[in-house]
Amino acid sequence: MLAACLNLYTIVKFPEYSSLTLANDANVSVEDAAGALGSGFMNSALGYAKANPDAAAAALQNTAKWAAENPETVRLKPRLQATFNIT
C-alpha cells in the first residue's frame, strides 16, 4: 500500500518522470543490459570464490569429474579433451 501511495505521489508531483523513464529505457540495448547482468553475476561468483576457496575448488573438481563421467553430454574442444584426458 505504501508503494502504491509513493507511486501515485511521484506520478502527480513529477508527470514528466514517466516519459523520461521510457526515453531512457529505449536508449538501453539488450546487449548492454545483458552485459551488466552478466558482469554483476561474474563479480558475485568471483567474490564468493575468493572468500571460499575450498568450496570453489570442490565445485570445480566435481564439475570436471561429472564431465569425465558424462562425455556424451559434454562437447569439449580437442585441446581440452587432451588436457583432462577425456576420450
Protein Blocks (a to p, Z undefined) as FASTA:
>chain_A
ZZmmmmmmmmmmmmmlmmmmmmmmmmpcfklmmmmmmmmmmmmmmmmmmmmmmlmmmmmm
mmmmmmmmmmmlpccdfklmmmnopZZ
